[in-house]
Amino acid sequence: MRSSPGNHSLALLLVILNTFIIAACSAEAPRIPFDSLDFALADAGSGEKLFNQSNSEAPSCTACHSITGESSGIGNSLAGIAAVAAERAASQTAEEYLYWSILRPGRRLVAGYSNIMFAGYEDSLEAADIADLIVYLLTLD
């Protein structure tokens, strides 16, 4: 059986997707530990800016998520995420849930969504940025 160029393209795409999924589901601890985040110094205004603009090679959160209650078609709406995050994982605080959702998005997926979230935010954000972003998300009632 001869392979066609289309089969090679599909195989390459599957390898790339598999690599992305493995990276996103990494069991390795994030380089920025949760305990290093200082929420007392975090700034929701800075977090909102991060949410709305891309950073280095990382896409903005608004590229996939809305805050209006309507899905963007790519990611779930983050309207009300503060309340959701507080209840989604019984063993985690809202801050912890959001931390893991940003840095290891494949750990807990929202029903109906695939693990396609950008998995490199820890490479483009510092601890203060992550804390700012989490504090902003917690304002979304």
DSSP file (Angstrom, degrees, kcal/mol; ACC not computed):
  #  RESIDUE AA STRUCTURE BP1 BP2  ACC     N-H-->O    O-->H-N    N-H-->O    O-->H-N    TCO  KAPPA ALPHA  PHI   PSI    X-CA   Y-CA   Z-CA
    1    1 A M              0   0    0      0, 0.0     2,-0.3     0, 0.0     0, 0.0   0.000 360.0 360.0 360.0 129.5    0.0    0.0    0.0
    2    2 A R        -     0   0    0      1,-0.0     2,-0.4     0, 0.0     0, 0.0  -0.672 360.0-131.7 -91.3 143.1    1.4    3.4   -1.0
    3    3 A S        -     0   0    0     -2,-0.3    -1,-0.0     3,-0.0     0, 0.0  -0.736  16.9-142.6 -94.9 145.9    1.1    6.4    1.2
    4    4 A S    >>  -     0   0    0     -2,-0.4     4,-1.6     1,-0.1     3,-0.7  -0.621  28.1-106.8-100.0 161.9   -0.1    9.6   -0.1
    5    5 A P  H 3> S+     0   0    0      0, 0.0     4,-2.2     0, 0.0     5,-0.2   0.845 121.0  59.6 -55.7 -32.9    1.1   13.1    0.9
    6    6 A G  H 3> S+     0   0    0      1,-0.2     4,-2.3     2,-0.2     5,-0.2   0.877 102.0  51.9 -63.3 -37.5   -2.2   13.6    2.7
    7    7 A N  H <> S+     0   0    0     -3,-0.7     4,-2.5     2,-0.2    -1,-0.2   0.886 109.3  50.0 -66.4 -38.0   -1.4   10.5    4.9
    8    8 A H  H  X S+     0   0    0     -4,-1.6     4,-2.5     2,-0.2    -2,-0.2   0.910 111.0  49.2 -65.7 -41.2    2.0   12.0    5.8
    9    9 A S  H  X S+     0   0    0     -4,-2.2     4,-2.5     2,-0.2    -2,-0.2   0.911 112.1  48.1 -63.9 -42.8    0.4   15.4    6.7
   10   10 A L  H  X S+     0   0    0     -4,-2.3     4,-2.4     2,-0.2    -2,-0.2   0.917 111.8  49.7 -64.2 -43.2   -2.2   13.6    8.9
   11   11 A A  H  X S+     0   0    0     -4,-2.5     4,-2.1     2,-0.2    -2,-0.2   0.911 111.6  48.6 -62.5 -42.5    0.4   11.6   10.6
   12   12 A L  H  X S+     0   0    0     -4,-2.5     4,-2.4     2,-0.2    -1,-0.2   0.915 110.7  51.0 -63.7 -42.7    2.5   14.7   11.3
   13   13 A L  H  X S+     0   0    0     -4,-2.5     4,-2.7     1,-0.2    -2,-0.2   0.907 109.7  50.3 -60.7 -42.6   -0.5   16.5   12.6
   14   14 A L  H  X S+     0   0    0     -4,-2.4     4,-2.4     2,-0.2    -1,-0.2   0.880 110.0  50.1 -65.0 -38.2   -1.3   13.6   15.0
   15   15 A V  H  X S+     0   0    0     -4,-2.1     4,-2.3     2,-0.2    -2,-0.2   0.924 112.3  47.5 -64.8 -44.2    2.3   13.5   16.3
   16   16 A I  H  X S+     0   0    0     -4,-2.4     4,-2.3     2,-0.2    -2,-0.2   0.932 113.6  47.3 -63.1 -45.9    2.2   17.3   16.9
   17   17 A L  H  X S+     0   0    0     -4,-2.7     4,-2.6     1,-0.2    -2,-0.2   0.901 111.5  51.1 -62.5 -41.2   -1.2   17.1   18.7
   18   18 A N  H  X S+     0   0    0     -4,-2.4     4,-2.5     2,-0.2    -1,-0.2   0.906 110.0  49.5 -62.7 -42.1    0.0   14.1   20.8
   19   19 A T  H  X S+     0   0    0     -4,-2.3     4,-2.3     2,-0.2    -1,-0.2   0.911 111.7  49.2 -62.3 -42.8    3.1   16.0   21.8
   20   20 A F  H  X S+     0   0    0     -4,-2.3     4,-2.4     2,-0.2    -2,-0.2   0.916 111.6  48.7 -62.7 -44.3    1.0   19.0   22.8
   21   21 A I  H  X S+     0   0    0     -4,-2.6     4,-1.8     2,-0.2    -2,-0.2   0.905 110.5  50.5 -65.1 -42.2   -1.4   16.9   24.8
   22   22 A I  H  < S+     0   0    0     -4,-2.5    -1,-0.2     1,-0.2    -2,-0.2   0.923 112.2  47.6 -61.8 -43.5    1.4   15.1   26.6
   23   23 A A  H >< S+     0   0    0     -4,-2.3     3,-1.2     1,-0.2    -2,-0.2   0.908 111.5  50.7 -63.3 -41.3    2.9   18.5   27.5
   24   24 A A  H 3< S+     0   0    0     -4,-2.4    82,-1.1     1,-0.3    83,-0.2   0.800 113.3  45.0 -67.5 -29.2   -0.4   19.9   28.7
   25   25 A C  T 3< S+     0   0    0     -4,-1.8    -1,-0.3    -5,-0.2    -2,-0.2   0.265  82.9 151.8 -97.1  10.7   -1.0   16.9   30.9
   26   26 A S    <   -     0   0    0     -3,-1.2    -3,-0.1     1,-0.2    80,-0.1  -0.084  40.3-154.1 -49.1 134.1    2.5   16.9   32.3
   27   27 A A        +     0   0    0      2,-0.1    -1,-0.2    80,-0.0    -4,-0.1   0.567  62.0 114.3 -84.3 -10.0    2.7   15.5   35.8
   28   28 A E  S    S-     0   0    0      1,-0.1     3,-0.1     3,-0.0     0, 0.0  -0.347  78.0-107.1 -62.9 138.7    5.8   17.6   36.4
   29   29 A A        -     0   0    0      1,-0.1    -1,-0.1     2,-0.1    -2,-0.1  -0.393  40.8-100.1 -65.8 142.2    5.3   20.2   39.0
   30   30 A P        -     0   0    0      0, 0.0    -1,-0.1     0, 0.0     4,-0.1  -0.262  24.3-122.2 -59.6 150.8    5.1   23.8   37.6
   31   31 A R  S    S+     0   0    0      1,-0.2    -2,-0.1    -3,-0.1    92,-0.0   0.773 105.9  59.5 -66.8 -24.8    8.3   25.8   37.8
   32   32 A I  S    S-     0   0    0     94,-0.1    -1,-0.2    95,-0.0     5,-0.1  -0.895  89.0-142.6-106.3 105.2    6.4   28.4   39.9
   33   33 A P    >   -     0   0    0      0, 0.0     3,-1.7     0, 0.0     4,-0.3  -0.338  15.5-124.2 -67.8 147.2    5.0   26.7   43.0
   34   34 A F  G >  S+     0   0    0      1,-0.3     3,-2.0     2,-0.2    65,-0.0   0.893 110.5  61.4 -54.7 -41.8    1.5   27.7   44.2
   35   35 A D  G 3  S+     0   0    0      1,-0.3    -1,-0.3     3,-0.1    -3,-0.0   0.643  94.4  63.7 -64.3 -14.0    3.0   28.7   47.6
   36   36 A S  G <  S+     0   0    0     -3,-1.7     2,-0.4     2,-0.1    -1,-0.3   0.552  79.0 102.7 -87.0  -6.9    5.2   31.3   46.0
   37   37 A L    <   -     0   0    0     -3,-2.0     2,-0.8    -4,-0.3     3,-0.1  -0.624  60.5-154.1 -80.5 131.1    2.2   33.4   44.8
   38   38 A D    >   +     0   0    0     -2,-0.4     3,-0.9     1,-0.2     4,-0.5  -0.819  16.6 176.1-107.5  93.1    1.6   36.4   46.9
   39   39 A F  T 3  S+     0   0    0     -2,-0.8     3,-0.4     1,-0.2    -1,-0.2   0.746  75.6  67.0 -70.4 -23.1   -2.1   37.2   46.6
   40   40 A A  T 3  S+     0   0    0      1,-0.2    -1,-0.2    -3,-0.1    -2,-0.0   0.815 109.2  37.6 -66.3 -28.9   -1.9   40.1   49.1
   41   41 A L  S <  S+     0   0    0     -3,-0.9    -1,-0.2     2,-0.1    -2,-0.2   0.456  92.5 118.8 -98.5  -3.2    0.3   42.0   46.6
   42   42 A A        -     0   0    0     -4,-0.5     2,-0.5    -3,-0.4    90,-0.1  -0.290  53.9-145.3 -68.7 150.3   -1.6   40.9   43.5
   43   43 A D     >  -     0   0    0     85,-0.3     4,-2.1     1,-0.1     3,-0.3  -0.955   8.8-160.8-123.1 113.4   -3.3   43.5   41.3
   44   44 A A  H  > S+     0   0    0     -2,-0.5     4,-2.4     1,-0.2     5,-0.2   0.832  93.6  58.8 -61.8 -33.0   -6.6   42.6   39.6
   45   45 A G  H  > S+     0   0    0      2,-0.2     4,-1.7     1,-0.2    -1,-0.2   0.906 107.5  45.4 -63.6 -41.8   -6.1   45.5   37.1
   46   46 A S  H  > S+     0   0    0     -3,-0.3     4,-2.2     2,-0.2    -1,-0.2   0.879 111.6  53.7 -66.8 -37.6   -2.8   44.0   36.0
   47   47 A G  H  X S+     0   0    0     -4,-2.1     4,-2.4    85,-0.3    -2,-0.2   0.886 105.6  52.8 -63.0 -39.1   -4.5   40.6   35.8
   48   48 A E  H  X S+     0   0    0     -4,-2.4     4,-1.8     2,-0.2    -1,-0.2   0.905 108.2  50.8 -63.6 -41.0   -7.2   42.1   33.6
   49   49 A K  H  X S+     0   0    0     -4,-1.7     4,-1.3     1,-0.2    -2,-0.2   0.926 111.0  48.4 -61.3 -44.4   -4.5   43.5   31.2
   50   50 A L  H  < S+     0   0    0     -4,-2.2    11,-0.5     1,-0.2     3,-0.3   0.898 109.0  54.2 -61.5 -40.2   -2.9   40.0   31.1
   51   51 A F  H  < S+     0   0    0     -4,-2.4    11,-1.6     1,-0.2    10,-0.8   0.863 114.3  41.1 -60.3 -37.2   -6.3   38.4   30.4
   52   52 A N  H  < S+     0   0    0     -4,-1.8     2,-0.4     9,-0.2    -1,-0.2   0.577 112.1  53.3 -93.8 -11.4   -6.9   40.7   27.4
   53   53 A Q  S  < S-     0   0    0     -4,-1.3     8,-0.2    -3,-0.3     2,-0.1  -0.941  80.2-112.7-129.0 150.2   -3.5   40.8   25.7
   54   54 A S        -     0   0    0     -2,-0.4     2,-0.4     6,-0.2     6,-0.1  -0.375  25.1-148.6 -73.3 157.1   -1.0   38.3   24.5
   55   55 A N  B >   -A   58   0A   0      3,-1.9     3,-2.7    -2,-0.1     2,-0.2  -0.972  56.0 -50.7-132.8 115.1    2.3   37.9   26.2
   56   56 A S  T 3  S-     0   0    0     -2,-0.4    68,-0.0     1,-0.3    -2,-0.0  -0.403 124.1 -19.8  57.3-121.0    5.4   36.8   24.2
   57   57 A E  T 3  S+     0   0    0     -2,-0.2    -1,-0.3    63,-0.1    63,-0.1   0.447 117.0 103.7 -94.2  -1.9    4.3   33.7   22.3
   58   58 A A  B <  S-A   55   0A   0     -3,-2.7    -3,-1.9    62,-0.1     2,-0.1  -0.645  71.2-126.3 -84.9 134.0    1.4   33.1   24.7
   59   59 A P        -     0   0    0      0, 0.0    -6,-0.1     0, 0.0    -2,-0.1  -0.361  30.2-100.0 -72.6 157.7   -2.1   33.9   23.4
   60   60 A S    >   -     0   0    0     -8,-0.2     3,-1.1     1,-0.1     4,-0.3  -0.363  27.9-117.7 -69.5 158.2   -4.4   36.1   25.4
   61   61 A C  G >> S+     0   0    0    -10,-0.8     4,-2.7   -11,-0.5     3,-1.7   0.861 114.4  63.6 -63.3 -34.9   -7.1   34.4   27.5
   62   62 A T  G 34 S+     0   0    0    -11,-1.6    -1,-0.2     1,-0.3   -10,-0.1   0.614  82.6  78.3 -68.7 -10.8   -9.7   36.3   25.4
   63   63 A A  G <4 S+     0   0    0     -3,-1.1    -1,-0.3     1,-0.1    -2,-0.2   0.803 120.0   6.8 -64.1 -26.5   -8.5   34.4   22.3
   64   64 A C  T <4 S+     0   0    0     -3,-1.7    11,-1.9    -4,-0.3     8,-0.5   0.600 124.1  61.2-128.1 -23.1  -10.5   31.4   23.6
   65   65 A H     <  -     0   0    0     -4,-2.7     2,-0.2     9,-0.1    12,-0.2  -0.875  55.2-161.8-116.9 142.9  -12.5   32.5   26.6
   66   66 A S        -     0   0    0     -2,-0.4    12,-3.5    10,-0.3    13,-0.2  -0.696  14.1-153.0-107.4 168.6  -15.2   35.1   27.1
   67   67 A I  S    S+     0   0    0     -2,-0.2    13,-0.2    10,-0.2     4,-0.1   0.156  79.6  85.0-121.6  14.9  -16.4   36.7   30.3
   68   68 A T  S    S-     0   0    0      2,-0.4     3,-0.1    11,-0.1    -1,-0.1   0.549 106.2-104.3 -94.6  -9.8  -19.9   37.4   29.0
   69   69 A G  S    S+     0   0    0      1,-0.4     2,-0.4     7,-0.0     8,-0.2   0.225  91.6 104.5 101.9 -14.6  -21.5   34.0   29.7
   70   70 A E  S    S-     0   0    0      6,-0.1    -2,-0.4     2,-0.0    -1,-0.4  -0.855  74.8-116.9-102.4 136.9  -21.5   32.9   26.1
   71   71 A S        -     0   0    0     -2,-0.4     5,-0.2     1,-0.1    -6,-0.1  -0.394   8.7-141.4 -67.9 145.0  -18.9   30.4   24.9
   72   72 A S        -     0   0    0      3,-1.2    -1,-0.1    -8,-0.5     4,-0.1   0.552  44.9-111.4 -80.0  -8.2  -16.4   31.6   22.3
   73   73 A G  S    S+     0   0    0      2,-0.5     3,-0.1    -9,-0.1    -8,-0.1   0.173 110.4  57.9  94.1 -16.9  -16.7   28.2   20.6
   74   74 A I  S    S+     0   0    0    -10,-0.4     2,-0.3     1,-0.4    -9,-0.1   0.796 113.1  14.0-106.4 -57.7  -13.2   27.3   21.6
   75   75 A G  S    S-     0   0    0    -11,-1.9    -3,-1.2     1,-0.1    -2,-0.5  -0.761  86.9 -90.8-118.7 165.6  -13.1   27.6   25.4
   76   76 A N        -     0   0    0     -2,-0.3   -10,-0.3    -5,-0.2     2,-0.2  -0.319  47.7 -97.3 -71.3 156.3  -15.7   27.9   28.1
   77   77 A S        -     0   0    0    -12,-0.2   -10,-0.2    -8,-0.2    -1,-0.1  -0.486  23.6-151.7 -69.6 143.1  -17.0   31.2   29.3
   78   78 A L    >   +     0   0    0    -12,-3.5     3,-2.0    -8,-0.2     4,-0.2   0.251  50.8 130.9-102.5  12.0  -15.3   32.4   32.5
   79   79 A A  T 3  S+     0   0    0      1,-0.3    62,-0.1   -13,-0.2   -11,-0.1  -0.488  83.3  10.1 -61.1 129.0  -18.3   34.4   33.6
   80   80 A G  T >> S+     0   0    0     -2,-0.2     4,-2.0   -13,-0.2     3,-0.6   0.636  83.9 141.5  76.3  13.5  -18.9   33.4   37.3
   81   81 A I  H <>  +     0   0    0     -3,-2.0     4,-3.4     1,-0.2     5,-0.3   0.798  62.3  66.1 -61.9 -27.5  -15.6   31.6   37.4
   82   82 A A  H 3> S+     0   0    0     58,-1.5     4,-1.3    55,-0.4    -1,-0.2   0.944 108.2  37.9 -58.7 -47.6  -15.0   32.8   41.0
   83   83 A A  H <> S+     0   0    0     -3,-0.6     4,-0.8    57,-0.3    -2,-0.2   0.898 118.0  50.2 -70.1 -40.8  -18.0   30.8   42.3
   84   84 A V  H >X S+     0   0    0     -4,-2.0     4,-2.1     1,-0.2     3,-1.2   0.935 109.2  51.2 -62.2 -47.0  -17.2   27.9   40.0
   85   85 A A  H 3X S+     0   0    0     -4,-3.4     4,-0.6     1,-0.3    -1,-0.2   0.828 105.4  56.9 -61.7 -32.3  -13.6   27.7   41.0
   86   86 A A  H 3< S+     0   0    0     -4,-1.3    -1,-0.3    -5,-0.3    -2,-0.2   0.724 120.9  27.4 -70.8 -20.7  -14.5   27.7   44.7
   87   87 A E  H << S+     0   0    0     -3,-1.2    -2,-0.2    -4,-0.8    -1,-0.2   0.556  97.1  84.8-117.5 -11.8  -16.7   24.6   44.2
   88   88 A R  H  < S+     0   0    0     -4,-2.1     2,-0.5     1,-0.2    -3,-0.1   0.881  99.8  30.5 -66.4 -39.4  -15.3   22.6   41.3
   89   89 A A    ><  -     0   0    0     -4,-0.6     3,-2.1     3,-0.2    -1,-0.2  -0.948  69.0-156.7-125.2 111.6  -12.6   20.7   43.3
   90   90 A A  T 3  S+     0   0    0     -2,-0.5    -1,-0.1     1,-0.3    -2,-0.1   0.774  93.5  51.8 -58.4 -28.7  -13.5   20.0   46.9
   91   91 A S  T 3  S+     0   0    0      2,-0.1     2,-0.3     0, 0.0    -1,-0.3   0.388 105.1  67.0 -91.5   4.5   -9.9   19.6   47.9
   92   92 A Q  S <  S-     0   0    0     -3,-2.1    -3,-0.2    -7,-0.1     2,-0.1  -0.933  74.1-126.4-129.0 148.9   -8.8   23.0   46.5
   93   93 A T     >  -     0   0    0     -2,-0.3     4,-2.6     1,-0.1     5,-0.2  -0.366  40.6-103.1 -75.7 168.2   -9.4   26.6   47.1
   94   94 A A  H  > S+     0   0    0      1,-0.2     4,-2.4     2,-0.2     5,-0.2   0.906 124.7  52.8 -58.9 -41.4  -10.6   28.8   44.2
   95   95 A E  H  > S+     0   0    0      1,-0.2     4,-2.4     2,-0.2    -1,-0.2   0.918 110.0  47.1 -61.3 -44.4   -7.0   30.2   43.9
   96   96 A E  H  > S+     0   0    0      2,-0.2     4,-2.5     1,-0.2     5,-0.3   0.916 110.8  51.9 -64.2 -42.9   -5.5   26.7   43.7
   97   97 A Y  H  X S+     0   0    0     -4,-2.6     4,-2.1     1,-0.2    -2,-0.2   0.926 112.8  44.7 -59.5 -45.1   -8.1   25.6   41.1
   98   98 A L  H  X S+     0   0    0     -4,-2.4     4,-2.0     2,-0.2    -1,-0.2   0.881 110.1  55.9 -68.1 -38.4   -7.3   28.6   38.9
   99   99 A Y  H  X S+     0   0    0     -4,-2.4     4,-2.6     1,-0.2     5,-0.3   0.951 112.4  41.3 -56.0 -51.9   -3.6   28.1   39.4
  100  100 A W  H  X S+     0   0    0     -4,-2.5     4,-2.5     1,-0.2     7,-0.3   0.851 111.5  56.9 -68.0 -33.7   -3.8   24.5   38.1
  101  101 A S  H  < S+     0   0    0     -4,-2.1    -1,-0.2    -5,-0.3    -2,-0.2   0.846 113.8  40.0 -65.5 -33.0   -6.2   25.5   35.4
  102  102 A I  H  < S+     0   0    0     -4,-2.0    19,-0.4    -3,-0.2    -2,-0.2   0.914 126.8  31.2 -80.2 -46.5   -3.7   28.1   34.0
  103  103 A L  H  < S+     0   0    0     -4,-2.6    19,-0.2     1,-0.2    -3,-0.2   0.768 136.2  21.5 -90.2 -26.7   -0.5   26.1   34.4
  104  104 A R    ><  +     0   0    0     -4,-2.5     3,-2.1    -5,-0.3     4,-0.4  -0.535  68.9 169.1-136.7  68.7   -1.7   22.5   33.9
  105  105 A P  T 3  S+     0   0    0      0, 0.0     3,-0.5     0, 0.0   -80,-0.1   0.699  71.3  63.4 -60.6 -20.9   -5.0   22.9   32.0
  106  106 A G  T 3  S+     0   0    0    -82,-1.1     3,-0.3     1,-0.2   -81,-0.1   0.544  80.6  82.7 -81.7  -5.2   -5.3   19.2   31.2
  107  107 A R  S <  S+     0   0    0     -3,-2.1     2,-0.4    -7,-0.3    -1,-0.2   0.890 108.2  11.5 -65.8 -39.4   -5.6   18.1   34.9
  108  108 A R  S    S-     0   0    0     -3,-0.5     2,-0.3    -4,-0.4    -1,-0.3  -0.902  77.0-161.7-145.0 109.8   -9.3   18.9   35.1
  109  109 A L        -     0   0    0     -2,-0.4     2,-0.3    -3,-0.3     6,-0.1  -0.700  22.9-117.0 -97.0 143.7  -11.3   19.5   32.0
  110  110 A V    >   -     0   0    0     -2,-0.3     3,-2.1     4,-0.1    -1,-0.0  -0.593  47.6 -94.3 -72.8 135.7  -14.7   21.2   31.8
  111  111 A A  T 3  S+     0   0    0     -2,-0.3    -1,-0.1     1,-0.3     3,-0.1  -0.247 111.9  24.1 -53.7 132.2  -17.3   18.7   30.4
  112  112 A G  T 3  S+     0   0    0      1,-0.3     2,-0.4    -3,-0.1    -1,-0.3   0.376 104.2  98.6  93.4  -3.3  -17.7   19.2   26.7
  113  113 A Y    <   -     0   0    0     -3,-2.1    -1,-0.3   -37,-0.0     2,-0.2  -0.908  62.4-136.8-119.9 147.4  -14.3   20.7   26.1
  114  114 A S        -     0   0    0     -2,-0.4     2,-1.9    -3,-0.1     3,-0.3  -0.494  34.7 -96.2 -93.7 166.7  -11.1   19.1   24.9
  115  115 A N  S    S+     0   0    0      1,-0.2   -91,-0.1    -2,-0.2    -9,-0.1  -0.550  79.9 121.8 -83.6  75.8   -7.6   19.6   26.2
  116  116 A I        +     0   0    0     -2,-1.9    -1,-0.2   -42,-0.1     3,-0.1   0.331  30.4 127.4-118.3   4.9   -6.5   22.3   23.7
  117  117 A M  S    S-     0   0    0     -3,-0.3   -11,-0.1     1,-0.1   -93,-0.0  -0.371  74.9 -93.9 -66.0 142.2   -5.6   25.1   26.1
  118  118 A F        -     0   0    0      1,-0.1     3,-0.3     2,-0.1    -1,-0.1  -0.325  37.0-162.9 -53.4 129.5   -2.2   26.7   25.6
  119  119 A A        +     0   0    0      1,-0.2     3,-0.2    -3,-0.1    -1,-0.1   0.184  68.7  78.5-107.3  16.5    0.1   24.9   28.0
  120  120 A G    >>  +     0   0    0      1,-0.2     3,-1.3     2,-0.1     4,-0.8   0.174  49.9 111.5-112.4  19.7    3.0   27.3   28.1
  121  121 A Y  H >> S+     0   0    0    -19,-0.4     4,-1.7    -3,-0.3     3,-0.8   0.842  74.3  61.1 -63.1 -31.2    1.8   30.1   30.3
  122  122 A E  H 34 S+     0   0    0      1,-0.2    -1,-0.3    -3,-0.2    -2,-0.1   0.742 102.9  52.9 -68.6 -18.7    4.4   29.1   33.0
  123  123 A D  H <4 S+     0   0    0     -3,-1.3    -1,-0.2     1,-0.1    -2,-0.2   0.679 118.1  34.8 -84.6 -19.0    7.1   29.9   30.5
  124  124 A S  H << S+     0   0    0     -3,-0.8     2,-0.3    -4,-0.8    -2,-0.2   0.488 110.9  65.3-114.3  -5.4    5.8   33.3   29.7
  125  125 A L     <  -     0   0    0     -4,-1.7     2,-0.2    -5,-0.2   -70,-0.0  -0.896  66.1-142.5-119.4 149.2    4.4   34.5   33.0
  126  126 A E     >  -     0   0    0     -2,-0.3     4,-2.3     1,-0.1     5,-0.2  -0.535  38.0 -96.8 -97.4 170.9    6.1   35.2   36.3
  127  127 A A  H  > S+     0   0    0      1,-0.2     4,-2.4     2,-0.2     5,-0.2   0.896 125.5  51.5 -56.3 -43.0    4.7   34.4   39.8
  128  128 A A  H  > S+     0   0    0      1,-0.2     4,-2.6     2,-0.2   -85,-0.3   0.882 108.7  51.9 -64.3 -37.1    3.3   38.0   40.2
  129  129 A D  H  > S+     0   0    0      2,-0.2     4,-2.7     1,-0.2    -1,-0.2   0.921 110.0  48.1 -63.6 -44.0    1.6   37.7   36.8
  130  130 A I  H  X S+     0   0    0     -4,-2.3     4,-2.5     2,-0.2    -2,-0.2   0.919 112.7  48.1 -64.2 -43.4   -0.1   34.5   37.7
  131  131 A A  H  X S+     0   0    0     -4,-2.4     4,-2.6     2,-0.2    -1,-0.2   0.919 112.1  50.1 -62.6 -43.2   -1.2   35.9   41.0
  132  132 A D  H  X S+     0   0    0     -4,-2.6     4,-2.3     1,-0.2   -85,-0.3   0.923 111.7  48.3 -59.9 -44.6   -2.5   39.0   39.3
  133  133 A L  H  X S+     0   0    0     -4,-2.7     4,-2.6     2,-0.2    -2,-0.2   0.910 112.0  48.5 -64.0 -43.4   -4.4   36.9   36.7
  134  134 A I  H  X S+     0   0    0     -4,-2.5     4,-2.0     2,-0.2    -1,-0.2   0.921 110.6  50.7 -63.3 -44.2   -6.0   34.7   39.4
  135  135 A V  H  < S+     0   0    0     -4,-2.6     4,-0.3     1,-0.2    -1,-0.2   0.900 111.5  49.0 -62.2 -39.9   -7.0   37.8   41.5
  136  136 A Y  H >< S+     0   0    0     -4,-2.3     3,-2.1     1,-0.2     4,-0.4   0.947 108.8  52.1 -62.9 -47.4   -8.7   39.2   38.4
  137  137 A L  H >< S+     0   0    0     -4,-2.6     3,-1.6     1,-0.3   -55,-0.4   0.847 102.2  61.0 -58.7 -33.3  -10.5   36.0   37.6
  138  138 A L  T 3< S+     0   0    0     -4,-2.0    -1,-0.3     1,-0.3    -2,-0.2   0.598  95.5  62.0 -72.0  -9.3  -11.8   36.0   41.1
  139  139 A T  T <  S+     0   0    0     -3,-2.1     2,-1.7    -4,-0.3    -1,-0.3   0.568  79.0  95.1 -86.2  -9.6  -13.6   39.3   40.4
  140  140 A L    <         0   0    0     -3,-1.6   -58,-1.5    -4,-0.4   -57,-0.3  -0.570 360.0 360.0 -86.1  80.2  -15.7   37.6   37.7
  141  141 A D              0   0    0     -2,-1.7    -1,-0.2   -61,-0.2   -62,-0.1   0.446 360.0 360.0 -78.6 360.0  -18.8   36.7   39.7
